[in-house]
Amino acid sequence: MRSIIDILDLSVEELDELVAKAQDIMKDPQKYAHKCEGKKLATMFYEPSTRTRLSFEAAMYELGGNVLSVASAASSSAAKGESVADTARMISCYADILAMRHPKEGAPLVAAMNASIPVVNAGDGGHNHPTQTLADLLTIHCEKGRFTDLTIGLCGDLKFGRTVHSLIAAMCRYTGVKFVLIAPEELKLPSYVKTQHILPSGHAFVETTDLEAVMPQLDVLYMTRVQKERFFNEEDYLRLKDSYILTPEKLKPAKQDLIIMHPLPRVNEISVAVDQDPRACYFKQALYGKFMREALILKLLEVD
Ligand code: NCD
């Protein structure tokens, strides 16, 4: 029995397998339509979500399985004071696999240590978001055809943006990757992500506040939302929220084969005019997420 708490819980070979499986599902969904018959996915989301929860649930339905959903902490026994450990034990009695989002860093790990079913971290506070990284990897693979020799710009809230932390951890395992970290001083990448992942990989990275200056070098531009819910005061959020707004004008010096990604939801950081640009991949990225979650469910339930 395996849980996925961190993207590094999967080996590079397993990531390749998942990408190949997701691509096969995309080609022939019918082949997989009954694979999880009789199985149940529980989704337990103690923070807001649209894409992650619904794509997990859609993934399970597409595999012929069923879904049990705890929509919020307020509507579950967490409101009565039940611990994550106990809730995870309980859900193990009713479901075959659990996808869990929690505002506390490490909560899905605690759940995994106490559950008797696979637990998937669907986002823990400002820490990690491995299944978004699976969606991101499939997007990069389908749109760029490779994981190697890419200059990846990550822009926005690199401090609290958990999708950025997991994506960097994953991309550090491929050769020829360069990171361009674009953030205001207050929202720079936490030093632990640099010391745990970037520095040991030996990959080049630069930190800048200037998106336009670095635009021409980028193969991938990963925009992020300023994570309002993680700020300690509203004043700081209001000051920083519109630090970067991507517009068609700013994309003029960009490569023709750039891909523009965003885990979504978007607030102001990408103007809607950019949606028409063929390089905009963020809506496709959300669709790719469903296929990767199908591949992951099959793997964790050991269904072939
Ligand atoms: C992200 C998240 O929850 O971290 N959303 C998602 O799962 N696609 C990004 C965000 O909320 O900004």
py3Dmol code that shows the C-alpha trace and the ligand (Angstrom):
import py3Dmol

protein = """\
ATOM      1  CA  MET A   1       0.000   0.000   0.000  1.00  0.00           C
ATOM      2  CA  ARG A   2       1.451   3.345  -1.127  1.00  0.00           C
ATOM      3  CA  SER A   3       0.588   6.925  -0.298  1.00  0.00           C
ATOM      4  CA  ILE A   4       1.712   9.995  -2.257  1.00  0.00           C
ATOM      5  CA  ILE A   5       2.517  12.850   0.058  1.00  0.00           C
ATOM      6  CA  ASP A   6       5.425  14.381  -1.830  1.00  0.00           C
ATOM      7  CA  ILE A   7       6.186  14.299  -5.545  1.00  0.00           C
ATOM      8  CA  LEU A   8       9.521  12.641  -4.667  1.00  0.00           C
ATOM      9  CA  ASP A   9       7.556   9.636  -3.362  1.00  0.00           C
ATOM     10  CA  LEU A  10       7.453   8.700  -7.058  1.00  0.00           C
ATOM     11  CA  SER A  11      10.642   7.715  -8.866  1.00  0.00           C
ATOM     12  CA  VAL A  12      11.542   9.215 -12.250  1.00  0.00           C
ATOM     13  CA  GLU A  13      10.623   5.855 -13.835  1.00  0.00           C
ATOM     14  CA  GLU A  14       7.234   5.924 -12.130  1.00  0.00           C
ATOM     15  CA  LEU A  15       6.607   9.462 -13.373  1.00  0.00           C
ATOM     16  CA  ASP A  16       7.384   8.291 -16.903  1.00  0.00           C
ATOM     17  CA  GLU A  17       4.976   5.370 -16.426  1.00  0.00           C
ATOM     18  CA  LEU A  18       2.231   7.697 -15.162  1.00  0.00           C
ATOM     19  CA  VAL A  19       2.714  10.077 -18.095  1.00  0.00           C
ATOM     20  CA  ALA A  20       2.539   7.152 -20.533  1.00  0.00           C
ATOM     21  CA  LYS A  21      -0.538   5.756 -18.797  1.00  0.00           C
ATOM     22  CA  ALA A  22      -2.300   9.151 -18.811  1.00  0.00           C
ATOM     23  CA  GLN A  23      -1.556   9.507 -22.525  1.00  0.00           C
ATOM     24  CA  ASP A  24      -3.002   6.056 -23.158  1.00  0.00           C
ATOM     25  CA  ILE A  25      -6.134   6.971 -21.184  1.00  0.00           C
ATOM     26  CA  MET A  26      -6.470  10.143 -23.280  1.00  0.00           C
ATOM     27  CA  LYS A  27      -6.250   8.075 -26.464  1.00  0.00           C
ATOM     28  CA  ASP A  28      -8.645   5.326 -25.445  1.00  0.00           C
ATOM     29  CA  PRO A  29     -10.724   6.254 -22.377  1.00  0.00           C
ATOM     30  CA  GLN A  30     -13.158   3.415 -23.035  1.00  0.00           C
ATOM     31  CA  LYS A  31     -10.450   0.867 -22.291  1.00  0.00           C
ATOM     32  CA  TYR A  32     -10.342   2.170 -18.703  1.00  0.00           C
ATOM     33  CA  ALA A  33     -14.069   2.780 -18.159  1.00  0.00           C
ATOM     34  CA  HIS A  34     -14.597  -0.228 -15.856  1.00  0.00           C
ATOM     35  CA  LYS A  35     -11.181  -0.591 -14.217  1.00  0.00           C
ATOM     36  CA  CYS A  36     -12.261   0.688 -10.802  1.00  0.00           C
ATOM     37  CA  GLU A  37     -15.721  -0.809 -10.623  1.00  0.00           C
ATOM     38  CA  GLY A  38     -16.635  -1.509  -7.006  1.00  0.00           C
ATOM     39  CA  LYS A  39     -13.929   0.855  -5.681  1.00  0.00           C
ATOM     40  CA  LYS A  40     -14.510   4.067  -3.778  1.00  0.00           C
ATOM     41  CA  LEU A  41     -12.479   7.262  -3.652  1.00  0.00           C
ATOM     42  CA  ALA A  42     -13.012   9.525  -0.630  1.00  0.00           C
ATOM     43  CA  THR A  43     -12.238  13.204  -1.091  1.00  0.00           C
ATOM     44  CA  MET A  44     -11.685  15.221   2.071  1.00  0.00           C
ATOM     45  CA  PHE A  45     -11.029  18.876   1.344  1.00  0.00           C
ATOM     46  CA  TYR A  46     -10.585  21.201   4.312  1.00  0.00           C
ATOM     47  CA  GLU A  47      -9.633  24.116   2.031  1.00  0.00           C
ATOM     48  CA  PRO A  48     -11.427  25.520  -1.031  1.00  0.00           C
ATOM     49  CA  SER A  49     -10.951  23.646  -4.288  1.00  0.00           C
ATOM     50  CA  THR A  50     -12.612  23.376  -7.674  1.00  0.00           C
ATOM     51  CA  ARG A  51     -10.175  21.662 -10.032  1.00  0.00           C
ATOM     52  CA  THR A  52      -8.364  19.326  -7.699  1.00  0.00           C
ATOM     53  CA  ARG A  53     -11.435  17.880  -6.012  1.00  0.00           C
ATOM     54  CA  LEU A  54     -13.581  17.698  -9.124  1.00  0.00           C
ATOM     55  CA  SER A  55     -10.796  16.274 -11.275  1.00  0.00           C
ATOM     56  CA  PHE A  56     -10.143  13.553  -8.678  1.00  0.00           C
ATOM     57  CA  GLU A  57     -13.849  12.781  -8.565  1.00  0.00           C
ATOM     58  CA  ALA A  58     -14.259  12.914 -12.366  1.00  0.00           C
ATOM     59  CA  ALA A  59     -11.186  10.664 -12.680  1.00  0.00           C
ATOM     60  CA  MET A  60     -12.735   8.048 -10.388  1.00  0.00           C
ATOM     61  CA  TYR A  61     -16.085   8.172 -12.212  1.00  0.00           C
ATOM     62  CA  GLU A  62     -14.331   7.788 -15.574  1.00  0.00           C
ATOM     63  CA  LEU A  63     -12.695   4.643 -14.221  1.00  0.00           C
ATOM     64  CA  GLY A  64     -16.111   3.263 -13.258  1.00  0.00           C
ATOM     65  CA  GLY A  65     -15.604   3.816  -9.518  1.00  0.00           C
ATOM     66  CA  ASN A  66     -17.595   5.743  -6.958  1.00  0.00           C
ATOM     67  CA  VAL A  67     -16.900   8.770  -4.815  1.00  0.00           C
ATOM     68  CA  LEU A  68     -17.569   9.725  -1.187  1.00  0.00           C
ATOM     69  CA  SER A  69     -16.982  13.366  -0.465  1.00  0.00           C
ATOM     70  CA  VAL A  70     -16.405  15.384   2.691  1.00  0.00           C
ATOM     71  CA  ALA A  71     -16.840  18.886   1.333  1.00  0.00           C
ATOM     72  CA  SER A  72     -15.499  20.913   4.256  1.00  0.00           C
ATOM     73  CA  ALA A  73     -14.070  20.733   7.749  1.00  0.00           C
ATOM     74  CA  ALA A  74     -17.200  22.497   9.012  1.00  0.00           C
ATOM     75  CA  SER A  75     -19.456  19.693   7.772  1.00  0.00           C
ATOM     76  CA  SER A  76     -17.309  16.855   9.139  1.00  0.00           C
ATOM     77  CA  SER A  77     -16.356  15.627  12.595  1.00  0.00           C
ATOM     78  CA  ALA A  78     -13.299  17.900  12.467  1.00  0.00           C
ATOM     79  CA  ALA A  79     -15.765  20.540  13.648  1.00  0.00           C
ATOM     80  CA  LYS A  80     -16.344  18.387  16.752  1.00  0.00           C
ATOM     81  CA  GLY A  81     -12.624  18.127  17.405  1.00  0.00           C
ATOM     82  CA  GLU A  82     -11.765  14.804  15.755  1.00  0.00           C
ATOM     83  CA  SER A  83      -8.062  14.460  14.925  1.00  0.00           C
ATOM     84  CA  VAL A  84      -6.758  13.928  11.388  1.00  0.00           C
ATOM     85  CA  ALA A  85      -5.392  10.551  12.535  1.00  0.00           C
ATOM     86  CA  ASP A  86      -8.793   9.346  13.729  1.00  0.00           C
ATOM     87  CA  THR A  87     -10.610  10.694  10.669  1.00  0.00           C
ATOM     88  CA  ALA A  88      -8.134   8.865   8.427  1.00  0.00           C
ATOM     89  CA  ARG A  89      -8.751   5.607  10.326  1.00  0.00           C
ATOM     90  CA  MET A  90     -12.492   6.074   9.890  1.00  0.00           C
ATOM     91  CA  ILE A  91     -12.317   6.832   6.178  1.00  0.00           C
ATOM     92  CA  SER A  92     -10.254   3.652   5.731  1.00  0.00           C
ATOM     93  CA  CYS A  93     -13.368   1.719   6.806  1.00  0.00           C
ATOM     94  CA  TYR A  94     -15.473   3.211   4.039  1.00  0.00           C
ATOM     95  CA  ALA A  95     -13.250   3.913   1.016  1.00  0.00           C
ATOM     96  CA  ASP A  96     -10.363   2.349  -0.923  1.00  0.00           C
ATOM     97  CA  ILE A  97      -8.322   5.527  -1.440  1.00  0.00           C
ATOM     98  CA  LEU A  98      -8.329   9.029   0.082  1.00  0.00           C
ATOM     99  CA  ALA A  99      -7.470  12.370  -1.533  1.00  0.00           C
ATOM    100  CA  MET A 100      -6.975  14.975   1.153  1.00  0.00           C
ATOM    101  CA  ARG A 101      -6.436  18.736   1.250  1.00  0.00           C
ATOM    102  CA  HIS A 102      -5.664  20.423   4.533  1.00  0.00           C
ATOM    103  CA  PRO A 103      -4.528  23.897   5.630  1.00  0.00           C
ATOM    104  CA  LYS A 104      -1.864  22.411   7.947  1.00  0.00           C
ATOM    105  CA  GLU A 105       1.440  21.387   6.421  1.00  0.00           C
ATOM    106  CA  GLY A 106       2.017  17.698   7.117  1.00  0.00           C
ATOM    107  CA  ALA A 107      -1.632  16.762   7.804  1.00  0.00           C
ATOM    108  CA  PRO A 108      -1.832  14.346   4.828  1.00  0.00           C
ATOM    109  CA  LEU A 109       1.334  12.649   6.108  1.00  0.00           C
ATOM    110  CA  VAL A 110      -0.314  12.148   9.498  1.00  0.00           C
ATOM    111  CA  ALA A 111      -3.372  10.749   7.696  1.00  0.00           C
ATOM    112  CA  ALA A 112      -1.178   8.367   5.691  1.00  0.00           C
ATOM    113  CA  MET A 113       0.515   7.116   8.865  1.00  0.00           C
ATOM    114  CA  ASN A 114      -2.853   6.219  10.350  1.00  0.00           C
ATOM    115  CA  ALA A 115      -4.902   5.103   7.366  1.00  0.00           C
ATOM    116  CA  SER A 116      -4.990   1.580   6.014  1.00  0.00           C
ATOM    117  CA  ILE A 117      -5.703   2.832   2.472  1.00  0.00           C
ATOM    118  CA  PRO A 118      -3.520   4.935   0.134  1.00  0.00           C
ATOM    119  CA  VAL A 119      -3.626   8.657   0.943  1.00  0.00           C
ATOM    120  CA  VAL A 120      -2.911  11.315  -1.666  1.00  0.00           C
ATOM    121  CA  ASN A 121      -1.866  14.801  -0.641  1.00  0.00           C
ATOM    122  CA  ALA A 122      -4.133  17.162  -2.570  1.00  0.00           C
ATOM    123  CA  GLY A 123      -2.406  20.224  -1.113  1.00  0.00           C
ATOM    124  CA  ASP A 124      -1.121  20.836   2.424  1.00  0.00           C
ATOM    125  CA  GLY A 125      -0.971  24.497   3.414  1.00  0.00           C
ATOM    126  CA  GLY A 126       1.855  26.390   1.736  1.00  0.00           C
ATOM    127  CA  HIS A 127       3.920  23.213   1.474  1.00  0.00           C
ATOM    128  CA  ASN A 128       3.318  20.721  -1.363  1.00  0.00           C
ATOM    129  CA  HIS A 129       0.826  19.802  -4.061  1.00  0.00           C
ATOM    130  CA  PRO A 130       2.142  16.674  -5.797  1.00  0.00           C
ATOM    131  CA  THR A 131      -0.889  15.907  -7.972  1.00  0.00           C
ATOM    132  CA  GLN A 132      -0.832  19.421  -9.436  1.00  0.00           C
ATOM    133  CA  THR A 133       2.765  18.627 -10.339  1.00  0.00           C
ATOM    134  CA  LEU A 134       1.573  15.471 -12.095  1.00  0.00           C
ATOM    135  CA  ALA A 135      -0.796  17.657 -14.141  1.00  0.00           C
ATOM    136  CA  ASP A 136       2.057  20.094 -14.792  1.00  0.00           C
ATOM    137  CA  LEU A 137       4.409  17.323 -15.913  1.00  0.00           C
ATOM    138  CA  LEU A 138       1.886  15.902 -18.364  1.00  0.00           C
ATOM    139  CA  THR A 139       1.327  19.423 -19.711  1.00  0.00           C
ATOM    140  CA  ILE A 140       5.056  19.980 -20.211  1.00  0.00           C
ATOM    141  CA  HIS A 141       5.457  16.554 -21.799  1.00  0.00           C
ATOM    142  CA  CYS A 142       2.515  16.960 -24.199  1.00  0.00           C
ATOM    143  CA  GLU A 143       3.268  20.576 -25.113  1.00  0.00           C
ATOM    144  CA  LYS A 144       7.083  20.615 -25.158  1.00  0.00           C
ATOM    145  CA  GLY A 145       7.818  16.946 -25.789  1.00  0.00           C
ATOM    146  CA  ARG A 146      10.531  16.751 -23.118  1.00  0.00           C
ATOM    147  CA  PHE A 147      11.471  17.448 -19.511  1.00  0.00           C
ATOM    148  CA  THR A 148      15.122  18.200 -20.218  1.00  0.00           C
ATOM    149  CA  ASP A 149      16.893  21.352 -21.435  1.00  0.00           C
ATOM    150  CA  LEU A 150      14.180  23.794 -20.451  1.00  0.00           C
ATOM    151  CA  THR A 151      14.366  27.267 -18.972  1.00  0.00           C
ATOM    152  CA  ILE A 152      11.433  27.512 -16.627  1.00  0.00           C
ATOM    153  CA  GLY A 153      10.229  30.854 -15.314  1.00  0.00           C
ATOM    154  CA  LEU A 154       8.156  30.659 -12.127  1.00  0.00           C
ATOM    155  CA  CYS A 155       6.406  33.922 -11.418  1.00  0.00           C
ATOM    156  CA  GLY A 156       4.336  35.355  -8.575  1.00  0.00           C
ATOM    157  CA  ASP A 157       3.955  33.970  -5.080  1.00  0.00           C
ATOM    158  CA  LEU A 158       6.885  31.585  -4.848  1.00  0.00           C
ATOM    159  CA  LYS A 159       6.827  31.723  -1.052  1.00  0.00           C
ATOM    160  CA  PHE A 160       3.360  30.345  -0.340  1.00  0.00           C
ATOM    161  CA  GLY A 161       2.667  28.732  -3.736  1.00  0.00           C
ATOM    162  CA  ARG A 162       2.794  25.020  -2.945  1.00  0.00           C
ATOM    163  CA  THR A 163       2.474  24.047  -6.616  1.00  0.00           C
ATOM    164  CA  VAL A 164       5.781  25.816  -7.280  1.00  0.00           C
ATOM    165  CA  HIS A 165       7.572  23.924  -4.507  1.00  0.00           C
ATOM    166  CA  SER A 166       6.467  20.526  -5.808  1.00  0.00           C
ATOM    167  CA  LEU A 167       7.160  21.402  -9.453  1.00  0.00           C
ATOM    168  CA  ILE A 168      10.708  22.532  -8.643  1.00  0.00           C
ATOM    169  CA  ALA A 169      11.348  19.298  -6.707  1.00  0.00           C
ATOM    170  CA  ALA A 170      10.195  17.281  -9.710  1.00  0.00           C
ATOM    171  CA  MET A 171      12.047  19.251 -12.386  1.00  0.00           C
ATOM    172  CA  CYS A 172      15.332  19.162 -10.451  1.00  0.00           C
ATOM    173  CA  ARG A 173      15.588  15.491 -11.448  1.00  0.00           C
ATOM    174  CA  TYR A 174      15.924  16.242 -15.177  1.00  0.00           C
ATOM    175  CA  THR A 175      19.076  17.451 -16.912  1.00  0.00           C
ATOM    176  CA  GLY A 176      19.606  20.859 -18.477  1.00  0.00           C
ATOM    177  CA  VAL A 177      16.852  22.583 -16.510  1.00  0.00           C
ATOM    178  CA  LYS A 178      17.313  26.219 -15.519  1.00  0.00           C
ATOM    179  CA  PHE A 179      15.009  28.023 -13.100  1.00  0.00           C
ATOM    180  CA  VAL A 180      14.183  31.718 -13.362  1.00  0.00           C
ATOM    181  CA  LEU A 181      12.486  32.700 -10.108  1.00  0.00           C
ATOM    182  CA  ILE A 182      10.449  35.871 -10.586  1.00  0.00           C
ATOM    183  CA  ALA A 183       8.902  37.260  -7.403  1.00  0.00           C
ATOM    184  CA  PRO A 184       8.724  40.377  -5.266  1.00  0.00           C
ATOM    185  CA  GLU A 185      11.235  40.369  -2.416  1.00  0.00           C
ATOM    186  CA  GLU A 186       8.541  39.406   0.141  1.00  0.00           C
ATOM    187  CA  LEU A 187       7.338  36.414  -1.877  1.00  0.00           C
ATOM    188  CA  LYS A 188      10.676  34.856  -2.837  1.00  0.00           C
ATOM    189  CA  LEU A 189      11.126  31.084  -2.950  1.00  0.00           C
ATOM    190  CA  PRO A 190      11.693  29.719   0.599  1.00  0.00           C
ATOM    191  CA  SER A 191      15.321  28.877   1.202  1.00  0.00           C
ATOM    192  CA  TYR A 192      14.453  25.261   2.103  1.00  0.00           C
ATOM    193  CA  VAL A 193      13.283  24.639  -1.477  1.00  0.00           C
ATOM    194  CA  LYS A 194      16.637  25.906  -2.722  1.00  0.00           C
ATOM    195  CA  THR A 195      18.730  23.950  -0.234  1.00  0.00           C
ATOM    196  CA  GLN A 196      16.739  20.711  -0.493  1.00  0.00           C
ATOM    197  CA  HIS A 197      16.195  20.641  -4.228  1.00  0.00           C
ATOM    198  CA  ILE A 198      17.889  23.232  -6.450  1.00  0.00           C
ATOM    199  CA  LEU A 199      21.345  23.387  -4.888  1.00  0.00           C
ATOM    200  CA  PRO A 200      21.921  19.594  -4.659  1.00  0.00           C
ATOM    201  CA  SER A 201      20.768  19.202  -8.284  1.00  0.00           C
ATOM    202  CA  GLY A 202      23.434  21.658  -9.422  1.00  0.00           C
ATOM    203  CA  HIS A 203      20.913  23.343 -11.729  1.00  0.00           C
ATOM    204  CA  ALA A 204      21.316  26.993 -12.576  1.00  0.00           C
ATOM    205  CA  PHE A 205      18.833  29.416 -11.072  1.00  0.00           C
ATOM    206  CA  VAL A 206      18.420  33.155 -11.028  1.00  0.00           C
ATOM    207  CA  GLU A 207      16.181  35.298  -8.852  1.00  0.00           C
ATOM    208  CA  THR A 208      14.710  38.483 -10.211  1.00  0.00           C
ATOM    209  CA  THR A 209      11.794  40.840  -9.743  1.00  0.00           C
ATOM    210  CA  ASP A 210      11.627  41.714 -13.449  1.00  0.00           C
ATOM    211  CA  LEU A 211       9.401  39.466 -15.561  1.00  0.00           C
ATOM    212  CA  GLU A 212       9.801  41.453 -18.767  1.00  0.00           C
ATOM    213  CA  ALA A 213      13.593  41.358 -18.672  1.00  0.00           C
ATOM    214  CA  VAL A 214      13.713  37.552 -18.572  1.00  0.00           C
ATOM    215  CA  MET A 215      10.788  36.861 -20.912  1.00  0.00           C
ATOM    216  CA  PRO A 216      12.894  36.176 -24.072  1.00  0.00           C
ATOM    217  CA  GLN A 217      14.806  33.276 -22.420  1.00  0.00           C
ATOM    218  CA  LEU A 218      11.835  31.274 -21.206  1.00  0.00           C
ATOM    219  CA  ASP A 219      10.579  27.944 -22.598  1.00  0.00           C
ATOM    220  CA  VAL A 220       7.940  27.632 -19.878  1.00  0.00           C
ATOM    221  CA  LEU A 221       6.308  30.461 -17.934  1.00  0.00           C
ATOM    222  CA  TYR A 222       4.495  29.232 -14.819  1.00  0.00           C
ATOM    223  CA  MET A 223       2.334  32.035 -13.422  1.00  0.00           C
ATOM    224  CA  THR A 224       0.854  31.815  -9.925  1.00  0.00           C
ATOM    225  CA  ARG A 225      -1.784  33.541  -7.822  1.00  0.00           C
ATOM    226  CA  VAL A 226      -0.732  35.534  -4.763  1.00  0.00           C
ATOM    227  CA  GLN A 227      -1.988  33.239  -1.984  1.00  0.00           C
ATOM    228  CA  LYS A 228      -4.270  35.616  -0.098  1.00  0.00           C
ATOM    229  CA  GLU A 229      -5.282  33.015   2.498  1.00  0.00           C
ATOM    230  CA  ARG A 230      -1.681  32.585   3.716  1.00  0.00           C
ATOM    231  CA  PHE A 231      -1.037  36.263   4.487  1.00  0.00           C
ATOM    232  CA  PHE A 232      -0.950  37.499   8.040  1.00  0.00           C
ATOM    233  CA  ASN A 233      -2.355  40.908   7.168  1.00  0.00           C
ATOM    234  CA  GLU A 234      -4.580  42.247   4.432  1.00  0.00           C
ATOM    235  CA  GLU A 235      -2.402  45.329   3.853  1.00  0.00           C
ATOM    236  CA  ASP A 236       0.527  43.203   2.629  1.00  0.00           C
ATOM    237  CA  TYR A 237      -1.761  41.198   0.376  1.00  0.00           C
ATOM    238  CA  LEU A 238      -3.251  44.332  -1.180  1.00  0.00           C
ATOM    239  CA  ARG A 239       0.200  45.767  -1.788  1.00  0.00           C
ATOM    240  CA  LEU A 240       1.521  42.590  -3.437  1.00  0.00           C
ATOM    241  CA  LYS A 241      -1.497  41.076  -5.180  1.00  0.00           C
ATOM    242  CA  ASP A 242      -0.973  42.760  -8.544  1.00  0.00           C
ATOM    243  CA  SER A 243       2.825  42.505  -8.623  1.00  0.00           C
ATOM    244  CA  TYR A 244       2.660  40.728 -11.991  1.00  0.00           C
ATOM    245  CA  ILE A 245      -0.022  40.913 -14.620  1.00  0.00           C
ATOM    246  CA  LEU A 246       0.765  39.048 -17.824  1.00  0.00           C
ATOM    247  CA  THR A 247      -0.590  40.828 -20.918  1.00  0.00           C
ATOM    248  CA  PRO A 248      -0.223  40.278 -24.694  1.00  0.00           C
ATOM    249  CA  GLU A 249       2.098  43.308 -24.719  1.00  0.00           C
ATOM    250  CA  LYS A 250       4.492  41.717 -22.210  1.00  0.00           C
ATOM    251  CA  LEU A 251       4.532  38.513 -24.267  1.00  0.00           C
ATOM    252  CA  LYS A 252       5.844  40.264 -27.384  1.00  0.00           C
ATOM    253  CA  PRO A 253       9.527  39.424 -26.778  1.00  0.00           C
ATOM    254  CA  ALA A 254       8.712  35.826 -25.716  1.00  0.00           C
ATOM    255  CA  LYS A 255       9.665  32.724 -27.711  1.00  0.00           C
ATOM    256  CA  GLN A 256       7.129  31.515 -30.251  1.00  0.00           C
ATOM    257  CA  ASP A 257       7.148  28.073 -28.646  1.00  0.00           C
ATOM    258  CA  LEU A 258       6.856  29.304 -25.050  1.00  0.00           C
ATOM    259  CA  ILE A 259       4.141  27.603 -23.034  1.00  0.00           C
ATOM    260  CA  ILE A 260       2.208  29.612 -20.461  1.00  0.00           C
ATOM    261  CA  MET A 261       1.028  27.588 -17.485  1.00  0.00           C
ATOM    262  CA  HIS A 262      -0.943  28.405 -14.326  1.00  0.00           C
ATOM    263  CA  PRO A 263      -2.333  25.923 -11.772  1.00  0.00           C
ATOM    264  CA  LEU A 264      -5.460  28.118 -11.553  1.00  0.00           C
ATOM    265  CA  PRO A 265      -7.512  29.750 -10.143  1.00  0.00           C
ATOM    266  CA  ARG A 266      -6.355  32.904 -11.881  1.00  0.00           C
ATOM    267  CA  VAL A 267      -7.187  36.207 -10.252  1.00  0.00           C
ATOM    268  CA  ASN A 268      -5.501  39.161 -12.004  1.00  0.00           C
ATOM    269  CA  GLU A 269      -2.103  37.740 -12.870  1.00  0.00           C
ATOM    270  CA  ILE A 270      -2.976  36.756 -16.448  1.00  0.00           C
ATOM    271  CA  SER A 271      -5.162  39.149 -18.409  1.00  0.00           C
ATOM    272  CA  VAL A 272      -8.042  37.390 -20.190  1.00  0.00           C
ATOM    273  CA  ALA A 273      -6.681  38.695 -23.509  1.00  0.00           C
ATOM    274  CA  VAL A 274      -3.817  36.187 -23.132  1.00  0.00           C
ATOM    275  CA  ASP A 275      -6.334  33.307 -23.266  1.00  0.00           C
ATOM    276  CA  GLN A 276      -6.495  33.712 -27.065  1.00  0.00           C
ATOM    277  CA  ASP A 277      -2.731  33.264 -27.424  1.00  0.00           C
ATOM    278  CA  PRO A 278      -1.926  29.764 -28.738  1.00  0.00           C
ATOM    279  CA  ARG A 279       0.849  29.566 -26.144  1.00  0.00           C
ATOM    280  CA  ALA A 280      -1.685  29.721 -23.277  1.00  0.00           C
ATOM    281  CA  CYS A 281      -1.919  26.190 -21.847  1.00  0.00           C
ATOM    282  CA  TYR A 282      -3.608  26.695 -18.478  1.00  0.00           C
ATOM    283  CA  PHE A 283      -7.047  25.390 -19.360  1.00  0.00           C
ATOM    284  CA  LYS A 284      -5.566  22.332 -21.087  1.00  0.00           C
ATOM    285  CA  GLN A 285      -3.398  21.866 -17.997  1.00  0.00           C
ATOM    286  CA  ALA A 286      -6.562  21.455 -15.880  1.00  0.00           C
ATOM    287  CA  LEU A 287      -7.810  18.782 -18.284  1.00  0.00           C
ATOM    288  CA  TYR A 288      -4.465  16.978 -18.244  1.00  0.00           C
ATOM    289  CA  GLY A 289      -4.843  16.899 -14.450  1.00  0.00           C
ATOM    290  CA  LYS A 290      -7.844  14.623 -14.698  1.00  0.00           C
ATOM    291  CA  PHE A 291      -6.001  12.070 -16.855  1.00  0.00           C
ATOM    292  CA  MET A 292      -2.989  12.079 -14.529  1.00  0.00           C
ATOM    293  CA  ARG A 293      -5.248  11.533 -11.524  1.00  0.00           C
ATOM    294  CA  GLU A 294      -6.816   8.585 -13.335  1.00  0.00           C
ATOM    295  CA  ALA A 295      -3.352   7.143 -13.917  1.00  0.00           C
ATOM    296  CA  LEU A 296      -2.424   7.729 -10.266  1.00  0.00           C
ATOM    297  CA  ILE A 297      -5.610   6.110  -8.904  1.00  0.00           C
ATOM    298  CA  LEU A 298      -4.958   3.023 -11.071  1.00  0.00           C
ATOM    299  CA  LYS A 299      -1.403   2.828  -9.798  1.00  0.00           C
ATOM    300  CA  LEU A 300      -2.235   3.234  -6.114  1.00  0.00           C
ATOM    301  CA  LEU A 301      -5.125   0.782  -6.279  1.00  0.00           C
ATOM    302  CA  GLU A 302      -2.824  -1.607  -8.152  1.00  0.00           C
ATOM    303  CA  VAL A 303      -5.318  -2.009 -10.959  1.00  0.00           C
ATOM    304  CA  ASP A 304      -3.801  -2.866 -14.296  1.00  0.00           C
TER     305      ASP A 304
END
"""
ligand_1 = """\
12
NCD
C -3.546 25.619 -6.518
C -3.529 25.228 -5.045
O -4.557 24.856 -4.492
O -2.449 25.292 -4.497
N -4.785 25.318 -7.123
C -4.985 24.074 -7.660
O -5.018 23.089 -6.955
N -5.069 23.972 -8.981
C -3.091 27.006 -6.780
C -3.794 28.130 -6.090
O -4.724 27.946 -5.318
O -3.393 29.258 -6.351
"""
view = py3Dmol.view(width=600, height=400)
view.addModel(protein, "pdb")
view.setStyle({"model": 0}, {"cartoon": {"style": "trace"}})
view.addModel(ligand_1, "xyz")
view.setStyle({"model": 1}, {"stick": {}})
view.zoomTo()
view.show()
